Amino acid sequence: MEYQGLNDQQVAANRAAFGENQPEERFQLPIWGILLEIVKEPLFIILLVASTVYFVLGETTEGIIMLVAIGLISGISIFQENKSRNAVNALKKLSSPKAQVYRNGRLTTIPTEEIVIKDLILVEDGDLIPADAKIIEAHDFSVNESMLTGESLSVSKDQFSEFPLIFHGAMVDSGNCVAEVVAIGRNTALGKIGTSLEEIEQTKTPLQTQIKNFVRNMVSFGAVAFLLVWGINYLHSHDVLNSLLAGLTLAMSILPEEIPVAFSTFMALGAYRLYKSQVIARSPYTVETLGSASVICTDKTGTLTENHMELRAVYDFTTDLTQDFTKETPGFSQTLNYALWASEILPFDPMEKSIHGFYNSLVPVDERSDAKLLHEYPLGGKPPIMTHIFQLGNGQKIIAVKGSVEGVLRQCSLADPDLKKIMDIVDSFTSIGYRVLAVGKADSGREEYPKTQQEFDFEFLGLLAFYDPPKKGIDGVLESFYKAGINVKMITGDYPQTASAIANQIGLQSKGKVLTGEEVLAFDQAELQQKVKETQVFARMFPEAKLRIVEALKQNGEVVAMTGDGVNDGPALKAAHIGIAMGKRGSEVAKSAAALVLMDDDLGHMVEAVALGRKIYENLKKAIQYILSIHIPIILVVLMPLVLGWEYTLIFTPVHVIFLELIMGPTCSIVFENEPIEPNSMNNPPRKMSETFFSMPELSISVLQGLTITAGTLGLGYYLMLSGESIETVRTIIFTTLVLSNVFLTLANRSFYYAVFKTIQYPNRLMPVILGISLLLLVLMLTVPGIQSLFSFEPVTMSSVGLALVTAFVSVFWIEIWKAWRRRNKEK
């Protein structure tokens, strides 16, 4: 039947009258939420207290500097948070569900929120119903309404049902139907009970938890150190407010407030970069897991192959003839005729589309327009079959079945020699990668139809052989996965021989072993865990078997990525660490269960996604190691003169620390985020999920970097103090040494393997900008009298600056010797 649907004017009128298809959202101002989070940050509170103390002491200039610092830090936080939120919101819009509607006489796809009352929607196998609607036409249609009813079994419905309604949020289990929308948004049955499909409780990822715990521990340490320094200073000076400033200075130097900002920025921008690679991440934190994927379980059809399903051959059992369409002109046959009647009237499966296409071009008289569908049995059984009962225009009845060879033959009465001959032909088809369906018919004279199609006795008619060619370049994609240490496993519903043939054609490292779904279910857990290590091709699979494979791989310690496109893939996609749905042919159920959506169904983008995941993880690690290394000298410059009883104890004040914080924040969260992937990253095996982010060797190197910078900085300051230089000169040189060390540390930490001479060539346009600004500000502080007085600096000689430069260089670039030692050891 042809449907017109609404026109543009009717859509606009109905939207104005009844609203949009989305729940009513509470009005909110995101900017206030961000500001509230900033106000609750410890650094904000410390700056506010420090500013107040300065004003009380009458040091107005320093108080104003603190207020300006509050404004700058708030501005940077708002900018970064807003950038992250915009990226996430853009991805949410891209990953929002789509619906098929008839408008202006055409079937079109639109976002579900654009549906209006009286729209005609088409829902198919695997769709989530986007609104409450009344069925107009249905075929093999069943729906799971457990979200509303709590009943897990599917319900068959059509236009003749007592209640021919479908409800928003229900899942289409089989078939398709056209329905007219009667309720949208909060007026749907689901909307009225206040349930939302998008209300998913988010749990913290392991990395989020590790970072949160680390920051919490640092805050606790900072609080204790603050009280200790305040107390010691007060005992020495009996000056409450100046002692308080000393304590606040130390607390500011300890707080690693850049780490949470860097983490959220890296994840959000990483998800946006994934989108640029045609991959939609449903949550930014999926990026964290990507780089550790060790196994990719992929379906065959449409992922490794083109999903074209061209009919290549027909075997007709009655005439015992095989037509090879690659060598001869196709001819009409009884097998092709009954295959057509066993297919959907409105085909959406590629094989059924091919059957309809050949029927159109070969049938002598097309009887479809006068035929009436009397009864239909949806695709079902293990392996599955489907049966349709039609009455033709001349009154003749047809009962046609098609489906898996085993499923059809199981219900046919054939002699053993005939069975052997049929299976030999099946083997000849599958050995060259063809997918094979069997076709049969039942006695059309029976008056009553059985409850299930498995109760029919069928007469075997023949076989259809389809070929779905491998995607161009898929062998290169698999090779990239193998180089990255990622194992690839094919999981398909096809025949074992078909799966094995395609595996050989695309270069899958399978060693010829194939396991079937029945075999997977028959193994106990220990056996299965061993079998999934050895097997790369799994055939004749069904949902329970797929789920067992994923769980067995996880038990083996693998980080599992799983691709899927159908309703039945939902459980396995949910169970995998990284569920991957197909954007073009994937069902809405698969997309909602998956963590990633491949927008163009190209598995090659997963190579880019894994590379991006590894890059983000590496760069985040570099950023946090940088933060740790540069925080240590700031903390110790504030603390050690007091502990060691120096003549000059107040080297840094809050003004100096906040300046260093302002140049460190953008460095870690902007510069390192923009770093390219390291050259050897995709040639290394994936990291283990059990691996802690802050491993002891890496932590030790960062601490050692911080301590050497501290030794150089304080050593130079101590030398100047003993030489009789004033506290202002000592402060100026120590500060200069720290800023130069920060610049050198940024360059050195771009890689903990490659030499700085190589990493200096890495493309990162933000690197010279941020470092250039840092150096320019340092020059202004050393040369402009007004700025000098703000920071309590004194003019210093070029030789002193040169001494600071040499000290900073030596304190940082010793690590190049360690890197060279690492490279030499690896080469050996």
C-alpha positions, -999 to +999 in steps of 0.1 A: +000+000+000+012+035-008+011+061+020+011+098+017+015+109+053+014+145+064+026+174+043+049+201+056+020+225+064+002+198+084+034+189+103+039+226+113+003+229+123+003+197+144+036+207+161+021+241+170-010+224+183+004+194+202+041+202+208+072+181+201+079+145+209+101+149+239+096+150+277+092+184+292+125+195+306+131+217+335+146+250+325+181+254+336+211+277+331+242+255+327+265+285+334+252+287+370+258+250+375+294+254+363+299+285+386+285+266+416+310+238+410+339+263+408+328+281+440+329+247+458+365+240+447+392+242+474+414+265+453+386+291+449+381+291+487+418+295+494+421+324+469+391+341+485+406+337+520+440+349+508+424+380+491+405+388+523+437+385+544+456+408+520+429+435+522+428+432+560+466+437+561+462+468+539+480+452+510+454+462+484+475+454+453+480+418+463+443+415+473+433+427+438+457+403+422+440+375+441+406+386+429+419+388+393+433+353+397+399+341+409+384+357+377+410+341+355+407+307+370+369+308+369+371+320+333+394+292+322+373+266+341+341+279+325+357+279+290+370+243+294+338+230+310+317+247+284+338+233+256+335+198+270+297+202+275+292+215+240+312+185+226+291+160+247+258+177+238+267+176+201+274+139+204+241+133+222+222+149+193+240+128+168+234+096+188+197+104+194+173+078+179+158+081+144+124+071+131+110+064+096+079+084+087+058+089+056+057+126+046+048+143+014+043+108-002+078+096+007+094+075+034+120+095+052+141+092+083+140+120+110+150+124+147+123+110+169+117+143+186+105+157+153+075+133+152+041+149+154+006+138+161-010+119+130+024+111+115+025+077+098+055+058+112+071+026+099+087+005+126+107-027+118+125-055+135+149-040+160+134-006+163+123+011+195+089+025+190+092+064+191+056+073+201+022+058+209+005+049+177-025+030+162-016+001+138-028+005+102-009-024+085+013-051+101+033-080+088+048-108+111+046-081+138+055-088+174+065-063+201+081-065+236+063-042+260+080-052+292+089-016+300+052-009+305+037-043+314+066-062+331+058-091+308+090-104+291+072-123+263+066-107+230+030-099+219+018-103+183-003-074+171-019-062+139-047-039+127-073-065+136-062-069+172-086-060+200-062-032+210-042-023+179-019+001+197+019+002+200+036+022+227+066+045+230+097+026+244+085-008+234+109-029+212+099-045+179+109-082+180+099-092+145+082-080+113+071-044+106+041-022+108+028+012+097+010+031+124-006+065+130+008+085+159-018+092+186+004+105+215+039+120+218+063+132+245+049+133+281+014+123+269+025+088+259+018+059+283+055+059+291+057+096+296+027+096+320+045+072+344+076+094+343+100+068+329+127+077+304+147+054+283+177+078+287+177+077+325+207+054+328+226+054+361+262+062+353+289+044+374+324+058+378+350+042+355+382+028+372+403+057+359+377+082+373+378+065+406+417+064+407+419+101+399+392+111+423+409+092+451+443+107+442+430+142+443+411+136+475+443+123+492+462+154+479+435+177+493+437+159+527+475+162+527+472+199+517+448+206+547+472+190+572+503+208+557+484+241+558+476+237+595+512+226+602+528+255+583+504+280+598+512+267+633+550+267+628+550+302+613+529+315+642+552+300+668+582+318+651+565+352+643+534+354+665+517+370+635+484+353+628+476+367+594+510+365+578+513+330+592+479+322+576+492+335+542+522+312+545+499+282+552+476+292+523+505+295+500+516+259+508+480+246+504+477+263+470+509+246+459+497+212+469+462+212+454+463+194+420+431+210+407+444+207+371+440+169+372+401+167+372+399+195+347+424+178+324+406+144+327+372+157+318+386+179+290+406+149+275+375+126+276+350+151+261+373+163+234+384+127+227+348+118+221+344+147+198+375+136+179+360+102+176+330+117+159+354+133+134+365+097+126+328+087+120+325+071+154+299+083+179+307+077+216+275+075+236+295+085+267+328+104+267+343+080+292+342+051+266+373+067+253+392+055+284+385+019+276+392+020+238+430+019+240+430-013+261+408-034+237+425-067+232+398-087+213+373-075+187+344-099+180+328-089+148+298-102+128+304-110+092+276-096+071+279-059+066+310-055+088+335-077+071+314-080+039+295-055+017+260-067+029+248-068-008+237-105-007+235-111-045+216-142-055+243-162-073+229-197-078+196-217-075+194-255-071+160-269-080+155-303-064+126-314-087+146-310-118+180-317-101+194-287-119+217-260-106+217-225-122+249-207-117+241-170-124+278-161-128+280-184-158+245-186-174+214-165-178+190-168-148+158-186-154+125-188-134+120-218-112+096-233-087+123-227-060+126-190-068+088-187-069+082-202-034+112-182-020+093-151-030+061-161-013+081-170+019+095-134+019+082-102+034+059-082+011+079-051+020+114-066+021+141-049+042+165-079+044+192-078+016+185-114+007+148-108+004+154-077-017+175-098-041+148-125-043+122-098-051+145-083-077+151-116-096+114-125-093+105-091-109+128-097-139+121-134-144+084-142-135+061-148-165+031-134-147+034-114-115+006-126-092+016-104-061-009-077-067-039-101-065-025-122-037-038-120-001-017-129+030-038-153+051-013-161+078+024-156+086+048-172+110+077-149+118+114-159+116+120-183+145+136-215+157+172-227+160+183-224+132+155-201+121+129-205+093+098-184+083+065-195+067+038-175+048+004-186+037-011-167+007-042-170-014-037-161-051-062-143-073-074-176-088-082-190-053-051-212-051-034-213-017+004-213-012+022-224+020+059-214+015+088-218+038+124-206+036+153-204+060+183-223+073+190-256+055+189-276+088+157-260+099+138-267+066+153-302+061+144-312+097+107-310+086+111-327+052+108-365+046+138-373+024+157-405+017+193-407+029+208-406-006+188-374-013+199-358+019+235-366+011+232-351-024+216-319-010+243-315+017+270-321-009+255-292-030+253-271+002+290-278+009+299-269-027+282-235-022+295-227+013+331-237+004+333-207-019+317-183+007+281-185-004+252-182+021+226-209+015+189-209+022+165-238+018+130-235+003+100-257+007+062-259+006+034-275+026+001-291+016-021-262+008-053-282+012-053-283+050-081-264+066-065-254+099-030-241+105-008-253+133+001-230+162+038-230+152+055-235+119+076-263+133+045-285+132+043-284+094+055-313+072+073-296+042+082-308+008+118-298-001+120-276-033+156-264-035+184-241-024+192-204-029+229-194-028+238-158-021+272-141-022+281-112+000+316-100-012+342-089+013+346-052+018+374-035-001+404-030+021+391-052+050+423-073+049+443-041+056+420-033+085+425-067+101+463-064+096+462-031+115+444-048+144+469-076+144+499-051+145+483-034+175+481-067+193+443-070+190+428-104+182+399-105+157+371-131+160+343-136+135+309-144+150+282-152+124+249-170+119+262-185+087+272-220+078+307-230+092+320-236+057+308-202+045+323-185+075+356-203+070+357-195+033+351-157+040+377-158+067+403-171+043+393-145+016+398-116+040+430-128+057+415-136+091+440-156+112+417-185+118+438-217+114+407-234+100+390-240+134+353-232+136+330-236+166+291-236+163+266-221+186+254-255+198+290-265+206+296-233+225+266-240+248+277-277+253+311-268+268+314-262+305+330-228+315+366-240+318+365-258+284+349-228+268+375-204+282+402-226+266+383-230+233+378-192+228+415-187+231+421-211+202+392-203+179+388-173+157+356-182+137+323-190+153+293-200+131+256-208+134+256-184+164+225-172+183+222-147+212+229-171+241+260-184+224+273-149+216+268-139+252+287-170+265+317-162+241+319-126+254+317-137+290+343-164+285+367-139+269+362-115+298+369-143+322+402-149+303+412-113+311+405-099+277+391-064+270+363-072+246+349-051+218+318-065+201+300-054+169+263-060+163+234-046+144+203-066+154+179-070+183+195-103+193+229-086+196+217-064+225+228-087+254+263-094+240+267-057+232+258-048+268+281-075+282+311-065+262+335-038+275+330-019+243+297-025+224+298-013+188+266-008+168+263-001+131+250+034+123+234+026+089+219-008+093+219-012+131+186-015+150+178+011+176+180-016+202+216-024+192+225+013+192+210+019+226+229-011+240+262-001+225+289+022+237+300+033+202+281+037+169+300+034+136+282+060+115+290+045+081+294+008+093+331+009+084+352-013+107+382+006+096+372+035+118+376+012+148+414+012+140+413+050+142+392+048+174+416+024+191+445+047+180+427+077+194+419+058+227+456+050+231+467+085+222+443+101+248+454+077+275+491+083+268+487+121+267+466+121+298+493+102+316+519+126+303+498+156+315+494+142+350+530+132+353+539+168+343+515+181+369+531+159+396+566+168+386+561+206+386+540+206+418+568+190+438+593+219+435+565+245+441+555+227+473+591+223+485+602+258+477+574+270+500+580+244+527+618+236+529+632+271+538+609+270+568+617+234+578+655+240+572+655+272+591+667+294+562+673+331+568+646+337+541+616+316+548+589+334+528+603+328+493+569+325+476+535+341+485+501+332+471+507+357+442+537+336+429+519+303+433+488+314+416+508+327+386+525+293+383+491+276+385+478+298+357+505+287+333+504+250+344+466+246+338+465+254+301+497+234+296+484+202+310+448+203+297+453+220+263+488+215+251+491+178+261+456+170+249+466+182+214+497+160+212+498+134+184+500+097+190+535+083+196+550+066+165+552+031+181+519+032+199+499+011+174+527-015+172+525-023+209+501-047+226+471-031+244+475-021+281+459-043+307+426-031+322+440-042+356+470-019+351+468+011+375+470+046+360+497+056+385+522+027+383+551+028+406+579+031+380+560+060+363+552+077+396+589+073+406+601+090+375+577+119+380+588+123+416+624+121+407+619+148+380+602+170+406+630+164+432+658+172+407+641+205+398+637+212+435+674+204+442+685+227+413+661+255+422+667+256+460+704+248+455+708+279+434+687+300+458+707+288+488+739+297+470+727+332+463+714+336+499+749+326+513+764+350+488+746+379+506+719+385+480+687+400+492+655+380+496+640+398+465+669+387+443+668+351+456+630+351+450+635+364+415+661+338+405+642+309+421+610+319+403+628+324+370+644+289+374+610+274+381+593+290+350+622+279+328+621+244+343+583+243+335+591+251+298+618+225+296+597+199+315+568+204+290+592+197+261+609+167+279+576+150+289+562+149+254+576+114+253+592+091+280+608+070+252+619+092+223+645+120+225+635+156+226+652+161+192+625+138+178+595+150+198+603+187+190+592+177+154+557+165+166+530+187+151+513+207+179+505+243+170+495+251+206+529+241+221+548+272+209+519+294+217+515+284+254+553+282+260+558+315+242+533+332+264+549+318+295+584+331+284+569+365+274+553+369+308+586+360+325+604+386+305+578+413+314+581+403+351+619+406+350+620+439+331+589+460+338+593+479+371+556+480+379+552+442+375+585+436+394+570+454+424+538+434+423+558+401+426+584+416+450+612+410+425+644+429+419+663+436+387+688+408+381+719+406+358+719+385+326+746+363+342+721+354+370+694+347+344+719+326+325+727+307+357+690+300+362+687+288+326+716+264+329+702+251+363+668+245+348+682+228+317+703+204+338+675+198+363+651+187+336+671+172+306+690+146+326+660+124+317+672+123+281+700+100+294+674+077+309+654+077+277+685+067+257+691+039+281+655+027+276+658+028+238+691+009+239+676-018+262+646-023+240+668-026+209+688-053+226 
